[in-house]
Amino acid sequence: MLSKAIETALNNQVRLEAESSQIYLAMASWAEIKGFEGVANFMYAQSDEEREHSLKLVKYINERGGHAIVSELKGPQTDYKSLKEIFETQLKHEIFVSESINELVRITLEAKDYATHNFLQWYVAEQIEEESTARTILDKLNLIGNDKGGLYLFDNDIVRFIAPDTAK
Ligand code: FEO
């Protein structure tokens, strides 16, 4: 059985993951109308992954006798200046999500909720991967700068960062 404090903290993470899904969906839509098909597909897949992250938490909370709350979400940024801004925003956001997961890990340990602590390890590993991907992509964009040909190749190449289970 989850304590009230852990349940509330997990529900906060449900909302954060759902908001992440909306943020990446908005980025996908922006990239699509700007003609960056590869980036759009990458972000659509990211958005699906975040929805899965949220759903996994919903199921866990309910399975442990809590009540997962589906809450109102903050509206995402819908307009961007450049691909660079998109990926800078993504990296910043993922670092923020990692901090939130780390805080959850900390409070579950403090509360001796070892089951939830163990459940969260999947998220810890996932965050390492997501931050690393965002950094790699951003490094590439920094190399390319404003070179149109480079951005065209980047857009074609980004498909290899889409996790196989989410590739459409
Ligand atoms: Fe589920 Fe990218 O945080």
Backbone and ligand atoms as CSV (ligand in chain L), in Angstrom:
chain,resi,resn,atom,element,x,y,z
A,1,MET,N,N,0.856,-1.207,0.000
A,1,MET,CA,C,0.000,0.000,0.000
A,1,MET,C,C,0.891,1.257,0.000
A,2,LEU,N,N,0.552,2.185,-0.870
A,2,LEU,CA,C,1.344,3.420,-0.956
A,2,LEU,C,C,0.974,4.372,0.176
A,3,SER,N,N,1.957,5.085,0.691
A,3,SER,CA,C,1.622,6.140,1.645
A,3,SER,C,C,1.039,7.311,0.854
A,4,LYS,N,N,0.309,8.159,1.552
A,4,LYS,CA,C,-0.316,9.303,0.877
A,4,LYS,C,C,0.748,10.199,0.221
A,5,ALA,N,N,1.851,10.395,0.931
A,5,ALA,CA,C,2.901,11.290,0.420
A,5,ALA,C,C,3.529,10.726,-0.864
A,6,ILE,N,N,3.777,9.419,-0.880
A,6,ILE,CA,C,4.373,8.807,-2.076
A,6,ILE,C,C,3.355,8.826,-3.217
A,7,GLU,N,N,2.111,8.550,-2.887
A,7,GLU,CA,C,1.058,8.566,-3.914
A,7,GLU,C,C,0.976,9.945,-4.573
A,8,THR,N,N,1.005,10.982,-3.763
A,8,THR,CA,C,0.944,12.349,-4.298
A,8,THR,C,C,2.159,12.648,-5.181
A,9,ALA,N,N,3.329,12.227,-4.708
A,9,ALA,CA,C,4.556,12.476,-5.483
A,9,ALA,C,C,4.530,11.706,-6.803
A,10,LEU,N,N,4.022,10.484,-6.782
A,10,LEU,CA,C,3.928,9.701,-8.030
A,10,LEU,C,C,2.916,10.329,-8.989
A,11,ASN,N,N,1.816,10.834,-8.411
A,11,ASN,CA,C,0.815,11.488,-9.261
A,11,ASN,C,C,1.369,12.758,-9.910
A,12,ASN,N,N,2.242,13.412,-9.188
A,12,ASN,CA,C,2.897,14.584,-9.757
A,12,ASN,C,C,3.747,14.170,-10.973
A,13,GLN,N,N,4.384,13.012,-10.849
A,13,GLN,CA,C,5.200,12.500,-11.962
A,13,GLN,C,C,4.317,12.058,-13.141
A,14,VAL,N,N,3.145,11.532,-12.850
A,14,VAL,CA,C,2.186,11.171,-13.912
A,14,VAL,C,C,1.916,12.409,-14.767
A,15,ARG,N,N,1.681,13.527,-14.077
A,15,ARG,CA,C,1.379,14.774,-14.777
A,15,ARG,C,C,2.590,15.273,-15.565
A,16,LEU,N,N,3.757,15.192,-14.954
A,16,LEU,CA,C,4.976,15.667,-15.619
A,16,LEU,C,C,5.275,14.875,-16.895
A,17,GLU,N,N,5.081,13.564,-16.839
A,17,GLU,CA,C,5.330,12.726,-18.021
A,17,GLU,C,C,4.284,13.026,-19.114
A,18,ALA,N,N,3.044,13.264,-18.684
A,18,ALA,CA,C,1.992,13.598,-19.657
A,18,ALA,C,C,2.283,14.959,-20.288
A,19,GLU,N,N,2.771,15.895,-19.487
A,19,GLU,CA,C,3.136,17.206,-20.040
A,19,GLU,C,C,4.313,17.068,-21.004
A,20,SER,N,N,5.238,16.166,-20.689
A,20,SER,CA,C,6.364,15.921,-21.604
A,20,SER,C,C,5.834,15.433,-22.950
A,21,SER,N,N,4.857,14.555,-22.888
A,21,SER,CA,C,4.267,14.026,-24.126
A,21,SER,C,C,3.666,15.159,-24.962
A,22,GLN,N,N,3.002,16.089,-24.297
A,22,GLN,CA,C,2.406,17.229,-25.011
A,22,GLN,C,C,3.485,18.150,-25.597
A,23,ILE,N,N,4.538,18.351,-24.834
A,23,ILE,CA,C,5.629,19.220,-25.305
A,23,ILE,C,C,6.216,18.641,-26.595
A,24,TYR,N,N,6.475,17.331,-26.601
A,24,TYR,CA,C,7.103,16.717,-27.779
A,24,TYR,C,C,6.126,16.611,-28.953
A,25,LEU,N,N,4.853,16.478,-28.630
A,25,LEU,CA,C,3.846,16.485,-29.696
A,25,LEU,C,C,3.815,17.850,-30.381
A,26,ALA,N,N,3.899,18.908,-29.591
A,26,ALA,CA,C,3.915,20.266,-30.149
A,26,ALA,C,C,5.172,20.484,-30.990
A,27,MET,N,N,6.299,19.933,-30.542
A,27,MET,CA,C,7.540,20.048,-31.316
A,27,MET,C,C,7.418,19.278,-32.633
A,28,ALA,N,N,6.807,18.107,-32.572
A,28,ALA,CA,C,6.616,17.289,-33.779
A,28,ALA,C,C,5.780,18.045,-34.804
A,29,SER,N,N,4.722,18.657,-34.321
A,29,SER,CA,C,3.840,19.390,-35.220
A,29,SER,C,C,4.568,20.575,-35.863
A,30,TRP,N,N,5.340,21.294,-35.046
A,30,TRP,CA,C,6.117,22.432,-35.575
A,30,TRP,C,C,7.089,21.944,-36.650
A,31,ALA,N,N,7.815,20.877,-36.340
A,31,ALA,CA,C,8.812,20.355,-37.291
A,31,ALA,C,C,8.136,19.896,-38.581
A,32,GLU,N,N,6.971,19.305,-38.443
A,32,GLU,CA,C,6.262,18.801,-39.631
A,32,GLU,C,C,5.873,19.937,-40.575
A,33,ILE,N,N,5.320,21.013,-40.032
A,33,ILE,CA,C,4.915,22.104,-40.932
A,33,ILE,C,C,6.115,22.872,-41.491
A,34,LYS,N,N,7.278,22.760,-40.834
A,34,LYS,CA,C,8.487,23.416,-41.355
A,34,LYS,C,C,9.223,22.529,-42.356
A,35,GLY,N,N,8.718,21.332,-42.583
A,35,GLY,CA,C,9.332,20.449,-43.579
A,35,GLY,C,C,10.431,19.544,-43.044
A,36,PHE,N,N,10.592,19.520,-41.723
A,36,PHE,CA,C,11.590,18.608,-41.129
A,36,PHE,C,C,10.901,17.289,-40.764
A,37,GLU,N,N,10.769,16.444,-41.742
A,37,GLU,CA,C,9.996,15.211,-41.568
A,37,GLU,C,C,10.657,14.255,-40.565
A,38,GLY,N,N,11.990,14.184,-40.642
A,38,GLY,CA,C,12.713,13.291,-39.728
A,38,GLY,C,C,12.549,13.713,-38.278
A,39,VAL,N,N,12.720,15.015,-38.029
A,39,VAL,CA,C,12.579,15.525,-36.664
A,39,VAL,C,C,11.133,15.323,-36.191
A,40,ALA,N,N,10.180,15.541,-37.090
A,40,ALA,CA,C,8.769,15.338,-36.729
A,40,ALA,C,C,8.551,13.888,-36.294
A,41,ASN,N,N,9.051,12.939,-37.067
A,41,ASN,CA,C,8.874,11.530,-36.696
A,41,ASN,C,C,9.562,11.197,-35.376
A,42,PHE,N,N,10.741,11.780,-35.185
A,42,PHE,CA,C,11.467,11.566,-33.931
A,42,PHE,C,C,10.630,12.079,-32.757
A,43,MET,N,N,10.076,13.278,-32.903
A,43,MET,CA,C,9.313,13.871,-31.800
A,43,MET,C,C,7.957,13.193,-31.594
A,44,TYR,N,N,7.336,12.732,-32.681
A,44,TYR,CA,C,6.089,11.954,-32.500
A,44,TYR,C,C,6.391,10.701,-31.667
A,45,ALA,N,N,7.512,10.060,-31.972
A,45,ALA,CA,C,7.899,8.849,-31.224
A,45,ALA,C,C,8.233,9.196,-29.763
A,46,GLN,N,N,8.906,10.341,-29.557
A,46,GLN,CA,C,9.223,10.780,-28.184
A,46,GLN,C,C,7.935,11.012,-27.401
A,47,SER,N,N,6.983,11.642,-28.081
A,47,SER,CA,C,5.697,11.928,-27.449
A,47,SER,C,C,5.002,10.622,-27.022
A,48,ASP,N,N,5.034,9.620,-27.899
A,48,ASP,CA,C,4.443,8.308,-27.567
A,48,ASP,C,C,5.153,7.687,-26.368
A,49,GLU,N,N,6.473,7.813,-26.354
A,49,GLU,CA,C,7.247,7.235,-25.234
A,49,GLU,C,C,6.854,7.874,-23.914
A,50,GLU,N,N,6.689,9.198,-23.935
A,50,GLU,CA,C,6.328,9.903,-22.696
A,50,GLU,C,C,4.939,9.504,-22.220
A,51,ARG,N,N,4.066,9.273,-23.173
A,51,ARG,CA,C,2.723,8.808,-22.779
A,51,ARG,C,C,2.834,7.440,-22.089
A,52,GLU,N,N,3.708,6.582,-22.619
A,52,GLU,CA,C,3.948,5.279,-21.990
A,52,GLU,C,C,4.508,5.441,-20.579
A,53,HIS,N,N,5.420,6.416,-20.420
A,53,HIS,CA,C,6.003,6.651,-19.089
A,53,HIS,C,C,4.906,7.040,-18.094
A,54,SER,N,N,4.004,7.886,-18.564
A,54,SER,CA,C,2.912,8.344,-17.710
A,54,SER,C,C,1.979,7.168,-17.364
A,55,LEU,N,N,1.650,6.400,-18.381
A,55,LEU,CA,C,0.728,5.268,-18.217
A,55,LEU,C,C,1.281,4.208,-17.261
A,56,LYS,N,N,2.569,3.959,-17.375
A,56,LYS,CA,C,3.220,2.972,-16.506
A,56,LYS,C,C,3.077,3.384,-15.025
A,57,LEU,N,N,3.186,4.687,-14.784
A,57,LEU,CA,C,3.017,5.199,-13.418
A,57,LEU,C,C,1.558,5.076,-12.964
A,58,VAL,N,N,0.636,5.389,-13.868
A,58,VAL,CA,C,-0.797,5.279,-13.549
A,58,VAL,C,C,-1.097,3.857,-13.090
A,59,LYS,N,N,-0.618,2.887,-13.864
A,59,LYS,CA,C,-0.916,1.484,-13.546
A,59,LYS,C,C,-0.266,1.070,-12.229
A,60,TYR,N,N,0.953,1.556,-12.012
A,60,TYR,CA,C,1.654,1.196,-10.771
A,60,TYR,C,C,0.915,1.742,-9.549
A,61,ILE,N,N,0.517,3.011,-9.613
A,61,ILE,CA,C,-0.186,3.634,-8.475
A,61,ILE,C,C,-1.448,2.839,-8.139
A,62,ASN,N,N,-2.226,2.518,-9.156
A,62,ASN,CA,C,-3.485,1.800,-8.916
A,62,ASN,C,C,-3.238,0.374,-8.415
A,63,GLU,N,N,-2.214,-0.242,-8.954
A,63,GLU,CA,C,-1.873,-1.608,-8.543
A,63,GLU,C,C,-1.481,-1.667,-7.065
A,64,ARG,N,N,-0.909,-0.565,-6.586
A,64,ARG,CA,C,-0.453,-0.536,-5.182
A,64,ARG,C,C,-1.512,0.049,-4.241
A,65,GLY,N,N,-2.741,0.100,-4.702
A,65,GLY,CA,C,-3.831,0.540,-3.828
A,65,GLY,C,C,-4.036,2.038,-3.760
A,66,GLY,N,N,-3.348,2.777,-4.634
A,66,GLY,CA,C,-3.566,4.227,-4.676
A,66,GLY,C,C,-4.589,4.586,-5.749
A,67,HIS,N,N,-4.726,5.853,-6.012
A,67,HIS,CA,C,-5.617,6.327,-7.079
A,67,HIS,C,C,-4.809,7.253,-7.990
A,68,ALA,N,N,-4.540,6.771,-9.200
A,68,ALA,CA,C,-3.811,7.603,-10.159
A,68,ALA,C,C,-4.742,8.690,-10.674
A,69,ILE,N,N,-4.263,9.908,-10.611
A,69,ILE,CA,C,-5.086,11.055,-11.002
A,69,ILE,C,C,-4.685,11.573,-12.385
A,70,VAL,N,N,-5.686,11.667,-13.247
A,70,VAL,CA,C,-5.458,12.265,-14.567
A,70,VAL,C,C,-5.803,13.741,-14.443
A,71,SER,N,N,-4.795,14.579,-14.520
A,71,SER,CA,C,-5.036,15.993,-14.210
A,71,SER,C,C,-4.912,16.900,-15.426
A,72,GLU,N,N,-5.261,18.117,-15.218
A,72,GLU,CA,C,-5.119,19.153,-16.238
A,72,GLU,C,C,-3.631,19.353,-16.528
A,73,LEU,N,N,-3.305,19.623,-17.789
A,73,LEU,CA,C,-1.894,19.775,-18.164
A,73,LEU,C,C,-1.588,21.206,-18.569
A,74,LYS,N,N,-0.357,21.593,-18.289
A,74,LYS,CA,C,0.117,22.903,-18.727
A,74,LYS,C,C,0.278,22.865,-20.248
A,75,GLY,N,N,-0.147,23.908,-20.932
A,75,GLY,CA,C,-0.025,23.934,-22.393
A,75,GLY,C,C,1.432,24.062,-22.816
A,76,PRO,N,N,1.853,23.314,-23.831
A,76,PRO,CA,C,3.261,23.385,-24.249
A,76,PRO,C,C,3.542,24.593,-25.134
A,77,GLN,N,N,4.825,24.920,-25.250
A,77,GLN,CA,C,5.259,25.936,-26.231
A,77,GLN,C,C,4.957,25.379,-27.617
A,78,THR,N,N,4.332,26.196,-28.476
A,78,THR,CA,C,3.934,25.662,-29.784
A,78,THR,C,C,4.770,26.218,-30.940
A,79,ASP,N,N,5.513,27.277,-30.670
A,79,ASP,CA,C,6.296,27.888,-31.740
A,79,ASP,C,C,7.774,27.919,-31.357
A,80,TYR,N,N,8.616,27.680,-32.354
A,80,TYR,CA,C,10.059,27.642,-32.095
A,80,TYR,C,C,10.804,28.440,-33.157
A,81,LYS,N,N,11.978,28.937,-32.779
A,81,LYS,CA,C,12.763,29.724,-33.735
A,81,LYS,C,C,13.570,28.815,-34.656
A,82,SER,N,N,13.980,27.674,-34.141
A,82,SER,CA,C,14.910,26.822,-34.885
A,82,SER,C,C,14.914,25.412,-34.313
A,83,LEU,N,N,15.541,24.493,-35.064
A,83,LEU,CA,C,15.710,23.129,-34.558
A,83,LEU,C,C,16.572,23.155,-33.299
A,84,LYS,N,N,17.543,24.056,-33.308
A,84,LYS,CA,C,18.429,24.144,-32.149
A,84,LYS,C,C,17.627,24.483,-30.886
A,85,GLU,N,N,16.701,25.409,-31.031
A,85,GLU,CA,C,15.878,25.764,-29.867
A,85,GLU,C,C,15.069,24.549,-29.388
A,86,ILE,N,N,14.576,23.767,-30.345
A,86,ILE,CA,C,13.800,22.573,-29.996
A,86,ILE,C,C,14.637,21.610,-29.136
A,87,PHE,N,N,15.845,21.337,-29.605
A,87,PHE,CA,C,16.634,20.334,-28.899
A,87,PHE,C,C,17.266,20.883,-27.612
A,88,GLU,N,N,17.504,22.188,-27.571
A,88,GLU,CA,C,17.948,22.792,-26.306
A,88,GLU,C,C,16.830,22.683,-25.268
A,89,THR,N,N,15.606,22.950,-25.732
A,89,THR,CA,C,14.452,22.870,-24.834
A,89,THR,C,C,14.265,21.433,-24.354
A,90,GLN,N,N,14.454,20.489,-25.267
A,90,GLN,CA,C,14.284,19.079,-24.884
A,90,GLN,C,C,15.307,18.672,-23.815
A,91,LEU,N,N,16.568,19.049,-24.042
A,91,LEU,CA,C,17.598,18.668,-23.081
A,91,LEU,C,C,17.306,19.281,-21.710
A,92,LYS,N,N,16.946,20.552,-21.705
A,92,LYS,CA,C,16.634,21.234,-20.446
A,92,LYS,C,C,15.464,20.533,-19.744
A,93,HIS,N,N,14.472,20.178,-20.543
A,93,HIS,CA,C,13.296,19.527,-19.968
A,93,HIS,C,C,13.644,18.148,-19.400
A,94,GLU,N,N,14.459,17.387,-20.120
A,94,GLU,CA,C,14.831,16.057,-19.635
A,94,GLU,C,C,15.660,16.131,-18.356
A,95,ILE,N,N,16.507,17.155,-18.256
A,95,ILE,CA,C,17.283,17.330,-17.015
A,95,ILE,C,C,16.323,17.606,-15.856
A,96,PHE,N,N,15.316,18.424,-16.139
A,96,PHE,CA,C,14.282,18.730,-15.137
A,96,PHE,C,C,13.528,17.449,-14.718
A,97,VAL,N,N,13.190,16.610,-15.697
A,97,VAL,CA,C,12.492,15.348,-15.402
A,97,VAL,C,C,13.394,14.432,-14.561
A,98,SER,N,N,14.669,14.380,-14.913
A,98,SER,CA,C,15.614,13.545,-14.149
A,98,SER,C,C,15.670,13.995,-12.692
A,99,GLU,N,N,15.678,15.306,-12.490
A,99,GLU,CA,C,15.721,15.825,-11.116
A,99,GLU,C,C,14.473,15.391,-10.345
A,100,SER,N,N,13.357,15.411,-11.035
A,100,SER,CA,C,12.104,15.006,-10.402
A,100,SER,C,C,12.137,13.510,-10.049
A,101,ILE,N,N,12.652,12.691,-10.948
A,101,ILE,CA,C,12.784,11.250,-10.681
A,101,ILE,C,C,13.747,11.024,-9.510
A,102,ASN,N,N,14.850,11.742,-9.509
A,102,ASN,CA,C,15.821,11.581,-8.417
A,102,ASN,C,C,15.216,11.933,-7.066
A,103,GLU,N,N,14.405,12.961,-7.065
A,103,GLU,CA,C,13.739,13.360,-5.824
A,103,GLU,C,C,12.769,12.262,-5.370
A,104,LEU,N,N,12.061,11.661,-6.334
A,104,LEU,CA,C,11.162,10.548,-6.015
A,104,LEU,C,C,11.938,9.380,-5.412
A,105,VAL,N,N,13.065,9.075,-6.017
A,105,VAL,CA,C,13.917,7.989,-5.525
A,105,VAL,C,C,14.319,8.286,-4.079
A,106,ARG,N,N,14.693,9.539,-3.844
A,106,ARG,CA,C,15.123,9.934,-2.502
A,106,ARG,C,C,13.999,9.745,-1.473
A,107,ILE,N,N,12.804,10.210,-1.812
A,107,ILE,CA,C,11.734,10.125,-0.795
A,107,ILE,C,C,11.249,8.682,-0.575
A,108,THR,N,N,11.343,7.849,-1.610
A,108,THR,CA,C,10.921,6.446,-1.408
A,108,THR,C,C,11.911,5.723,-0.501
A,109,LEU,N,N,13.182,6.076,-0.634
A,109,LEU,CA,C,14.196,5.462,0.215
A,109,LEU,C,C,14.007,5.909,1.665
A,110,GLU,N,N,13.755,7.200,1.804
A,110,GLU,CA,C,13.542,7.768,3.135
A,110,GLU,C,C,12.328,7.127,3.809
A,111,ALA,N,N,11.288,6.864,2.995
A,111,ALA,CA,C,10.060,6.282,3.542
A,111,ALA,C,C,10.153,4.753,3.635
A,112,LYS,N,N,11.287,4.211,3.264
A,112,LYS,CA,C,11.487,2.743,3.229
A,112,LYS,C,C,10.443,2.037,2.347
A,113,ASP,N,N,10.024,2.721,1.288
A,113,ASP,CA,C,9.118,2.092,0.310
A,113,ASP,C,C,10.001,1.460,-0.773
A,114,TYR,N,N,10.485,0.267,-0.485
A,114,TYR,CA,C,11.469,-0.364,-1.372
A,114,TYR,C,C,10.852,-0.832,-2.688
A,115,ALA,N,N,9.575,-1.159,-2.661
A,115,ALA,CA,C,8.909,-1.592,-3.900
A,115,ALA,C,C,8.876,-0.437,-4.909
A,116,THR,N,N,8.485,0.737,-4.428
A,116,THR,CA,C,8.440,1.892,-5.334
A,116,THR,C,C,9.848,2.318,-5.726
A,117,HIS,N,N,10.749,2.210,-4.780
A,117,HIS,CA,C,12.150,2.529,-5.066
A,117,HIS,C,C,12.651,1.652,-6.219
A,118,ASN,N,N,12.320,0.381,-6.147
A,118,ASN,CA,C,12.725,-0.570,-7.191
A,118,ASN,C,C,12.028,-0.256,-8.521
A,119,PHE,N,N,10.747,0.040,-8.460
A,119,PHE,CA,C,9.973,0.402,-9.662
A,119,PHE,C,C,10.602,1.605,-10.373
A,120,LEU,N,N,11.100,2.549,-9.584
A,120,LEU,CA,C,11.636,3.786,-10.171
A,120,LEU,C,C,12.978,3.594,-10.883
A,121,GLN,N,N,13.647,2.472,-10.619
A,121,GLN,CA,C,14.962,2.270,-11.251
A,121,GLN,C,C,14.860,2.265,-12.780
A,122,TRP,N,N,13.740,1.792,-13.289
A,122,TRP,CA,C,13.523,1.797,-14.744
A,122,TRP,C,C,13.566,3.243,-15.276
A,123,TYR,N,N,12.975,4.152,-14.505
A,123,TYR,CA,C,12.952,5.569,-14.916
A,123,TYR,C,C,14.341,6.201,-14.822
A,124,VAL,N,N,15.093,5.779,-13.824
A,124,VAL,CA,C,16.455,6.299,-13.668
A,124,VAL,C,C,17.270,5.946,-14.915
A,125,ALA,N,N,17.179,4.684,-15.319
A,125,ALA,CA,C,17.923,4.229,-16.509
A,125,ALA,C,C,17.432,4.945,-17.765
A,126,GLU,N,N,16.133,5.100,-17.870
A,126,GLU,CA,C,15.525,5.758,-19.037
A,126,GLU,C,C,16.004,7.216,-19.143
A,127,GLN,N,N,16.090,7.888,-18.003
A,127,GLN,CA,C,16.522,9.292,-18.025
A,127,GLN,C,C,17.970,9.434,-18.483
A,128,ILE,N,N,18.819,8.489,-18.081
A,128,ILE,CA,C,20.225,8.544,-18.519
A,128,ILE,C,C,20.254,8.489,-20.046
A,129,GLU,N,N,19.461,7.578,-20.594
A,129,GLU,CA,C,19.420,7.406,-22.042
A,129,GLU,C,C,18.859,8.650,-22.742
A,130,GLU,N,N,17.773,9.179,-22.206
A,130,GLU,CA,C,17.136,10.329,-22.866
A,130,GLU,C,C,18.020,11.577,-22.832
A,131,GLU,N,N,18.677,11.789,-21.704
A,131,GLU,CA,C,19.578,12.942,-21.620
A,131,GLU,C,C,20.743,12.775,-22.580
A,132,SER,N,N,21.262,11.560,-22.656
A,132,SER,CA,C,22.404,11.298,-23.518
A,132,SER,C,C,22.035,11.506,-24.997
A,133,THR,N,N,20.870,11.017,-25.399
A,133,THR,CA,C,20.420,11.217,-26.785
A,133,THR,C,C,20.267,12.703,-27.092
A,134,ALA,N,N,19.631,13.424,-26.179
A,134,ALA,CA,C,19.407,14.859,-26.402
A,134,ALA,C,C,20.747,15.593,-26.545
A,135,ARG,N,N,21.736,15.203,-25.717
A,135,ARG,CA,C,23.057,15.849,-25.795
A,135,ARG,C,C,23.756,15.545,-27.119
A,136,THR,N,N,23.682,14.291,-27.541
A,136,THR,CA,C,24.329,13.885,-28.799
A,136,THR,C,C,23.736,14.671,-29.972
A,137,ILE,N,N,22.411,14.767,-29.992
A,137,ILE,CA,C,21.733,15.471,-31.075
A,137,ILE,C,C,22.104,16.957,-31.069
A,138,LEU,N,N,22.142,17.526,-29.883
A,138,LEU,CA,C,22.470,18.943,-29.768
A,138,LEU,C,C,23.912,19.220,-30.220
A,139,ASP,N,N,24.815,18.320,-29.895
A,139,ASP,CA,C,26.212,18.454,-30.355
A,139,ASP,C,C,26.260,18.501,-31.878
A,140,LYS,N,N,25.478,17.634,-32.500
A,140,LYS,CA,C,25.449,17.601,-33.966
A,140,LYS,C,C,24.926,18.931,-34.521
A,141,LEU,N,N,23.853,19.413,-33.928
A,141,LEU,CA,C,23.263,20.671,-34.404
A,141,LEU,C,C,24.232,21.840,-34.232
A,142,ASN,N,N,24.987,21.817,-33.155
A,142,ASN,CA,C,25.965,22.878,-32.935
A,142,ASN,C,C,27.056,22.848,-33.994
A,143,LEU,N,N,27.415,21.649,-34.441
A,143,LEU,CA,C,28.408,21.520,-35.509
A,143,LEU,C,C,27.871,22.064,-36.829
A,144,ILE,N,N,26.600,21.773,-37.088
A,144,ILE,CA,C,25.980,22.147,-38.368
A,144,ILE,C,C,25.738,23.653,-38.473
A,145,GLY,N,N,25.358,24.260,-37.346
A,145,GLY,CA,C,25.040,25.686,-37.359
A,145,GLY,C,C,23.841,25.963,-38.251
A,146,ASN,N,N,23.969,26.966,-39.131
A,146,ASN,CA,C,22.823,27.322,-39.985
A,146,ASN,C,C,22.942,26.771,-41.397
A,147,ASP,N,N,23.870,25.851,-41.611
A,147,ASP,CA,C,24.086,25.304,-42.945
A,147,ASP,C,C,22.867,24.488,-43.403
A,148,LYS,N,N,22.210,24.961,-44.475
A,148,LYS,CA,C,20.947,24.331,-44.923
A,148,LYS,C,C,21.143,22.872,-45.339
A,149,GLY,N,N,22.238,22.625,-46.061
A,149,GLY,CA,C,22.514,21.243,-46.498
A,149,GLY,C,C,22.742,20.340,-45.299
A,150,GLY,N,N,23.455,20.882,-44.320
A,150,GLY,CA,C,23.725,20.127,-43.092
A,150,GLY,C,C,22.430,19.798,-42.357
A,151,LEU,N,N,21.532,20.772,-42.292
A,151,LEU,CA,C,20.256,20.547,-41.593
A,151,LEU,C,C,19.401,19.520,-42.332
A,152,TYR,N,N,19.498,19.550,-43.674
A,152,TYR,CA,C,18.762,18.570,-44.482
A,152,TYR,C,C,19.263,17.152,-44.172
A,153,LEU,N,N,20.574,16.994,-44.117
A,153,LEU,CA,C,21.160,15.681,-43.806
A,153,LEU,C,C,20.830,15.262,-42.372
A,154,PHE,N,N,20.882,16.218,-41.478
A,154,PHE,CA,C,20.535,15.955,-40.068
A,154,PHE,C,C,19.106,15.407,-39.974
A,155,ASP,N,N,18.205,16.039,-40.717
A,155,ASP,CA,C,16.797,15.625,-40.677
A,155,ASP,C,C,16.624,14.194,-41.207
A,156,ASN,N,N,17.442,13.837,-42.200
A,156,ASN,CA,C,17.384,12.468,-42.733
A,156,ASN,C,C,17.986,11.455,-41.770
A,157,ASP,N,N,18.963,11.921,-41.008
A,157,ASP,CA,C,19.766,11.029,-40.173
A,157,ASP,C,C,19.127,10.735,-38.810
A,158,ILE,N,N,18.241,11.621,-38.364
A,158,ILE,CA,C,17.749,11.530,-36.982
A,158,ILE,C,C,16.898,10.274,-36.733
A,159,VAL,N,N,16.457,9.660,-37.808
A,159,VAL,CA,C,15.642,8.450,-37.693
A,159,VAL,C,C,16.350,7.363,-36.865
A,160,ARG,N,N,17.671,7.356,-36.917
A,160,ARG,CA,C,18.384,6.289,-36.192
A,160,ARG,C,C,18.342,6.473,-34.672
A,161,PHE,N,N,17.848,7.630,-34.221
A,161,PHE,CA,C,17.701,7.829,-32.769
A,161,PHE,C,C,16.315,7.418,-32.268
A,162,ILE,N,N,15.459,7.005,-33.204
A,162,ILE,CA,C,14.115,6.589,-32.777
A,162,ILE,C,C,14.207,5.152,-32.262
A,163,ALA,N,N,13.746,4.943,-31.019
A,163,ALA,CA,C,13.781,3.592,-30.434
A,163,ALA,C,C,12.965,2.660,-31.320
A,164,PRO,N,N,13.475,1.456,-31.613
A,164,PRO,CA,C,12.818,0.551,-32.569
A,164,PRO,C,C,11.359,0.259,-32.232
A,165,ASP,N,N,11.028,0.171,-30.926
A,165,ASP,CA,C,9.646,-0.168,-30.568
A,165,ASP,C,C,8.664,0.974,-30.763
A,166,THR,N,N,9.201,2.202,-30.995
A,166,THR,CA,C,8.263,3.313,-31.204
A,166,THR,C,C,8.297,3.815,-32.650
A,167,ALA,N,N,9.238,3.276,-33.477
A,167,ALA,CA,C,9.349,3.723,-34.865
A,167,ALA,C,C,8.089,3.337,-35.627
A,168,LYS,N,N,7.561,4.322,-36.369
A,168,LYS,CA,C,6.332,4.034,-37.121
A,168,LYS,C,C,6.656,3.702,-38.579
L,1,FEO,FE1,FE,9.722,10.375,-19.419
L,1,FEO,FE2,FE,11.640,11.941,-21.002
L,1,FEO,O1,O,10.851,11.731,-19.397
